[in-house]
Amino acid sequence: MKLAVVGIGQSKQAKKRKVTIGAMVREAVDQAMADAELEFGDIDAVVLSKTPDLFDGVMNPELYLADAMGARGLPVTRVFTGGSVGGHAAIYGAHLVQAGLARRVLVVAYSKESEGDFTWALSRGLPFSAQLGAGAGAHFAPVIREYIRRAQAPEHIGWQIAVNHRLNATRNPYAHIQLPDITVDQVRESRMLWDPIRFLESCPSSDGSCAVVITGEADAHHTGRPPAWIHGMSWRTETGHFAGRDEVNPEAGRQCAAEAYRQAGITDPAREIDTAELYIPYSWFEPIWLENVGLAEVGAGWKVVDSGRTAFGGELPINPSGGVLSGNPTGATGLLRFAEAAMQVRGTAGEHQVPDARRAIGHAMGGAAQFHALWVVGSEPPQS
């Protein structure tokens, strides 16, 4: 069955949204439903994407968000896999349609991190997890340092990526971080958080929400607006810690991308993809993921960045929305990457629209880079 994204909505992202969780979720849901020109009675199932409850301090939010999601009387499934959760939720919703279990599915995602303590939740001690006291940045900093060593990458690559993404965000009215005057010198001189990650190379903690409506081919042209066709989708998982695990280039990420490309009939992703929304919480993860998902040769991701190819206006713009560096409501971040990719091939991305984008990638990563999700979307329906 051919599948399509026919409705997309998102809230403004900010450090602290002065609305309830329900109201913030409803902002994205209302936009997506209006875009799809549907009523709640047209929806058959709801999928909720949310990070672990400790992150924003509300337990089992799916139990009280029924009104905000229009889910009364409908089956609701909650998915969570850490930061990749929005991507997994989108694929799960597509699977419901593909399997004939639902005709139209609403996928909803949010985080309201201003009401919790993200670093505390990631650093809690036994018996819940190993005592690290680290937070996400301290976990990923050694991975980045190892990438730099292997690839012999110069230090300015991370600074340039931070500038590229932050400038992209100035074209996106929903992005949390707006730094129109940012320079490489400012990034280089910003405070060191976890060597080699500096403050301006790091994602923020944000409030925000996103929603999409997924249907089959028969309902794809319900409105006059173009759908985004799903050409391939995949998820893969590997455990976070085992002997010999390569976190610089995770096997699960490589397998995830390869399967999505196989479904989409893509044999040379670096040339056949027009733009990509990758899950990049720290600037150095741009070359890391470029290599892991096959958009650059291993060891050459930083050279692709250095050539300017991944900047807005380059041949392969990465994160034209500003990406995770410019807004990170973690429970929604993965779905935002998938939704932004869909907006690009629909031609509805506004000022951050990549000209003539016909095929795009939405990518999400979670946990200690053990959860991976990716979809390929196109402006034309897949051939089979």
Legacy VTK file of the C-alpha trace (Angstrom):
# vtk DataFile Version 3.0
C-alpha trace
ASCII
DATASET POLYDATA
POINTS 384 float
0.000 0.000 0.000
1.209 3.509 -0.834
1.315 5.838 2.185
1.283 9.625 2.450
1.601 12.445 4.957
-1.383 14.748 4.359
-1.365 16.977 7.440
1.476 18.645 9.391
1.433 20.959 12.395
3.893 22.218 14.990
3.942 24.659 17.873
6.406 27.452 18.470
9.434 26.092 20.309
10.788 28.003 23.298
12.717 27.600 26.525
9.451 27.940 28.424
6.002 27.964 26.828
3.519 29.578 29.202
0.700 27.199 28.299
-0.423 23.858 29.662
0.889 20.666 28.081
-2.583 20.011 26.706
-2.801 23.452 25.079
0.665 23.130 23.548
-0.163 19.696 22.139
-3.442 21.019 20.762
-1.608 23.790 18.818
0.157 21.184 16.684
-2.879 18.885 16.435
-5.186 21.682 15.254
-2.679 22.723 12.570
-2.254 19.167 11.315
-6.010 18.522 11.222
-6.650 21.813 9.409
-3.878 21.050 6.912
-5.468 17.644 6.256
-8.980 19.183 6.206
-10.217 16.476 8.563
-12.369 16.320 11.694
-11.537 14.156 14.705
-14.296 11.781 13.636
-12.226 11.008 10.522
-9.287 9.697 12.594
-9.122 5.974 13.421
-6.136 5.829 15.787
-3.715 8.104 17.659
-0.029 7.469 18.317
1.664 9.527 21.049
5.413 10.168 21.056
6.888 11.042 24.413
10.229 10.725 26.196
10.420 9.007 29.615
8.079 10.614 32.156
10.926 11.794 34.418
12.068 14.236 31.728
9.177 16.637 32.288
7.829 15.218 35.515
4.349 14.144 34.405
3.516 10.471 34.760
1.446 8.667 32.120
0.468 11.844 30.196
-1.340 9.768 27.565
-4.076 9.190 30.145
-5.102 12.837 30.360
-4.244 14.142 26.878
-7.236 12.449 25.216
-9.127 15.737 24.834
-6.063 17.613 23.510
-5.397 14.876 20.962
-9.057 14.366 20.019
-8.611 10.771 21.123
-11.834 10.066 23.001
-13.158 6.699 21.874
-10.060 5.978 19.800
-7.188 3.550 20.375
-4.103 5.400 21.645
-0.626 3.897 21.552
2.292 5.520 23.309
5.764 4.971 21.876
8.992 5.908 23.586
12.608 5.208 22.713
14.394 8.326 23.977
15.205 11.115 21.523
14.307 9.062 18.462
10.775 8.498 19.707
9.047 10.837 17.246
10.531 8.982 14.288
9.485 5.630 15.679
5.972 6.960 16.337
5.608 8.177 12.735
6.680 4.792 11.388
4.365 2.978 13.813
1.464 5.158 12.642
2.316 4.382 9.013
2.401 0.681 9.866
-1.155 0.891 11.245
-2.378 2.220 7.885
-0.216 -0.179 5.907
-1.564 -3.137 7.877
-5.168 -2.111 7.263
-5.789 -1.472 10.970
-6.596 2.213 10.409
-7.519 4.437 7.468
-6.156 7.687 8.924
-3.744 7.973 11.860
-2.857 11.063 13.871
0.708 11.007 15.256
1.331 13.450 18.107
4.602 14.360 19.854
5.645 16.814 22.537
8.014 17.706 25.358
7.645 20.407 27.986
11.093 20.280 29.473
10.680 23.549 31.380
8.523 21.580 33.832
11.161 18.921 34.562
14.905 18.434 34.975
16.323 16.682 31.943
19.901 16.304 33.202
18.711 14.924 36.557
16.509 12.420 34.754
19.466 11.270 32.653
21.792 11.076 35.641
19.670 9.294 38.227
21.481 6.624 40.152
20.862 3.043 41.103
18.610 1.109 41.027
17.311 2.841 37.863
20.607 2.992 35.944
24.377 3.027 36.331
25.682 6.030 38.295
27.075 8.422 35.685
26.191 11.937 36.827
26.918 12.929 33.286
23.965 14.072 31.216
23.803 13.635 27.446
26.735 15.888 26.513
29.241 14.041 28.686
28.151 10.768 27.122
28.587 11.955 23.540
31.768 14.073 23.948
34.146 11.041 23.897
32.328 9.736 20.810
32.943 13.045 19.048
36.580 13.123 20.132
37.020 9.609 18.715
35.434 10.703 15.405
37.844 13.645 15.190
40.797 11.300 15.833
39.742 8.723 13.249
38.830 11.205 10.530
41.676 13.635 11.296
39.077 16.371 11.166
40.035 20.003 11.858
38.404 21.670 14.849
36.626 24.416 12.901
34.156 21.912 11.385
32.031 21.844 14.537
32.028 25.635 14.731
30.969 26.020 11.084
28.110 23.518 11.479
26.797 25.435 14.478
26.765 28.629 12.392
25.078 26.888 9.423
22.253 25.451 11.513
21.674 28.599 13.550
21.455 30.696 10.378
19.021 28.159 8.913
16.840 28.640 11.993
16.460 32.347 11.267
14.266 31.308 8.294
12.075 29.092 10.514
9.562 30.989 12.684
8.988 27.922 14.904
12.672 27.471 15.898
13.625 28.125 19.532
17.125 29.613 19.029
17.359 32.712 16.858
20.926 34.030 16.434
21.002 35.989 13.157
24.421 37.521 13.888
26.227 34.325 14.936
29.810 33.872 13.706
32.431 31.129 13.788
34.459 33.255 16.216
31.518 33.426 18.627
31.130 29.658 18.576
34.868 29.125 19.093
34.929 31.523 22.030
31.787 30.195 23.706
32.130 28.258 26.956
33.497 24.711 26.839
30.894 22.325 28.271
32.253 18.843 27.573
35.506 18.855 25.580
35.290 19.261 22.549
31.646 20.442 22.752
31.202 24.175 23.291
28.016 25.925 24.427
27.063 27.187 20.954
27.643 23.713 19.488
24.951 22.243 21.777
21.207 21.793 21.471
18.902 23.709 23.803
16.242 22.292 26.107
12.888 23.295 24.632
9.131 23.126 24.971
7.292 22.239 21.786
4.966 19.877 19.937
4.402 18.390 16.494
1.667 16.351 14.789
1.190 14.638 11.427
-1.691 12.823 9.732
-0.860 9.685 7.722
-3.229 8.028 5.227
-3.242 5.544 2.397
-3.269 6.413 -1.304
-7.085 6.551 -1.527
-7.183 9.522 0.890
-3.959 11.218 -0.185
-5.663 13.823 -2.394
-8.444 14.819 -0.016
-7.240 18.441 -0.162
-5.782 20.504 -2.972
-2.412 20.513 -1.243
0.220 17.972 -2.279
0.934 15.025 0.040
4.386 13.792 0.976
4.716 10.194 -0.186
6.546 7.711 2.021
9.061 5.849 -0.162
10.882 3.944 2.547
10.932 3.680 6.350
12.887 1.677 8.853
13.959 1.446 12.491
16.741 -0.492 14.125
17.989 -0.890 17.702
21.176 -2.120 19.328
21.967 -2.276 23.031
23.752 0.776 24.403
26.791 -1.005 25.793
28.524 -4.149 24.599
32.091 -5.151 23.891
33.267 -3.962 20.503
30.320 -1.619 19.918
31.228 1.202 17.518
29.254 4.228 18.693
30.977 6.499 16.146
29.358 4.500 13.343
26.616 2.332 14.914
25.672 -0.831 13.055
21.984 -0.248 13.813
22.119 3.150 12.101
23.756 1.736 9.004
21.208 -1.081 8.768
18.297 1.311 9.346
19.335 3.608 6.484
20.153 0.738 4.133
16.708 -0.810 4.589
14.887 2.492 3.980
16.965 3.118 0.832
16.260 -0.438 -0.370
12.515 0.176 -0.063
12.873 3.525 -1.841
15.006 2.078 -4.651
17.885 4.398 -3.779
21.372 3.183 -4.656
23.392 6.413 -4.291
21.807 8.421 -1.458
24.428 11.179 -1.583
23.278 12.008 -5.130
19.610 10.972 -5.024
18.572 12.830 -1.856
17.916 16.579 -2.181
17.902 17.512 1.521
17.946 15.823 4.923
16.740 16.562 8.431
19.188 14.666 10.654
19.096 14.323 14.435
22.132 16.452 15.350
22.119 17.432 19.059
25.777 18.483 18.972
27.330 20.009 15.864
29.869 17.224 15.275
27.048 14.745 14.755
26.523 16.186 11.274
29.594 14.446 9.770
29.024 11.430 12.028
25.477 10.877 10.728
26.348 11.852 7.143
28.678 8.866 7.139
26.420 6.556 9.150
23.371 6.989 6.877
25.374 6.833 3.658
25.385 10.504 2.627
29.198 10.599 2.776
32.036 8.101 2.665
33.374 6.960 6.042
35.971 9.488 7.175
34.847 12.085 4.619
31.752 13.573 6.286
33.694 16.551 7.606
35.086 17.233 4.122
31.539 17.412 2.744
30.749 20.006 5.423
33.966 21.926 4.727
33.124 22.119 1.008
29.895 23.999 1.784
27.740 21.264 0.238
25.580 20.863 3.371
24.937 24.585 3.948
21.652 26.202 2.883
22.140 26.854 -0.818
24.534 23.900 -1.151
23.869 20.740 -3.144
22.697 18.780 -0.071
21.345 21.147 2.601
21.294 19.540 6.043
18.665 20.673 8.538
17.276 23.664 6.622
14.835 24.108 9.541
17.728 24.786 11.943
17.490 21.247 13.286
18.004 20.055 16.847
20.668 22.691 17.520
17.942 25.327 17.151
15.089 23.620 18.988
14.919 20.430 21.027
11.603 19.439 22.629
13.023 15.926 22.880
9.777 13.956 22.708
8.866 15.830 19.513
12.344 16.305 18.014
12.308 13.093 15.975
8.834 13.743 14.590
9.886 17.307 13.741
12.732 15.900 11.617
10.275 13.605 9.820
7.686 16.382 9.435
10.217 18.909 8.158
11.406 16.417 5.522
7.762 15.968 4.460
7.288 19.750 4.286
10.281 20.047 1.979
8.911 17.610 -0.622
5.429 19.144 -0.345
6.964 22.563 -1.070
5.433 24.048 2.096
8.550 24.874 4.145
8.260 28.634 3.648
11.466 30.660 3.865
13.564 27.545 4.587
12.228 25.699 1.544
14.990 23.984 -0.454
14.308 24.720 -4.153
13.082 21.705 -6.158
13.322 19.275 -3.220
11.838 16.024 -4.526
13.264 13.446 -2.133
14.207 14.050 1.490
15.265 12.135 4.581
13.835 12.430 8.085
16.173 10.857 10.673
16.005 10.309 14.418
18.412 8.914 17.005
17.822 8.106 20.654
19.449 7.015 23.885
23.161 6.266 23.637
22.763 6.207 19.843
21.169 2.765 20.112
17.753 3.725 18.648
17.588 4.737 14.978
14.646 5.628 12.724
14.641 7.018 9.187
12.164 7.624 6.424
12.533 8.712 2.810
9.724 10.900 1.503
9.076 12.144 -2.010
6.966 14.608 -3.949
5.783 11.851 -6.293
4.236 8.519 -5.280
6.581 5.529 -5.157
6.544 3.320 -8.237
5.466 0.246 -6.282
LINES 1 385
384 0 1 2 3 4 5 6 7 8 9 10 11 12 13 14 15 16 17 18 19 20 21 22 23 24 25 26 27 28 29 30 31 32 33 34 35 36 37 38 39 40 41 42 43 44 45 46 47 48 49 50 51 52 53 54 55 56 57 58 59 60 61 62 63 64 65 66 67 68 69 70 71 72 73 74 75 76 77 78 79 80 81 82 83 84 85 86 87 88 89 90 91 92 93 94 95 96 97 98 99 100 101 102 103 104 105 106 107 108 109 110 111 112 113 114 115 116 117 118 119 120 121 122 123 124 125 126 127 128 129 130 131 132 133 134 135 136 137 138 139 140 141 142 143 144 145 146 147 148 149 150 151 152 153 154 155 156 157 158 159 160 161 162 163 164 165 166 167 168 169 170 171 172 173 174 175 176 177 178 179 180 181 182 183 184 185 186 187 188 189 190 191 192 193 194 195 196 197 198 199 200 201 202 203 204 205 206 207 208 209 210 211 212 213 214 215 216 217 218 219 220 221 222 223 224 225 226 227 228 229 230 231 232 233 234 235 236 237 238 239 240 241 242 243 244 245 246 247 248 249 250 251 252 253 254 255 256 257 258 259 260 261 262 263 264 265 266 267 268 269 270 271 272 273 274 275 276 277 278 279 280 281 282 283 284 285 286 287 288 289 290 291 292 293 294 295 296 297 298 299 300 301 302 303 304 305 306 307 308 309 310 311 312 313 314 315 316 317 318 319 320 321 322 323 324 325 326 327 328 329 330 331 332 333 334 335 336 337 338 339 340 341 342 343 344 345 346 347 348 349 350 351 352 353 354 355 356 357 358 359 360 361 362 363 364 365 366 367 368 369 370 371 372 373 374 375 376 377 378 379 380 381 382 383
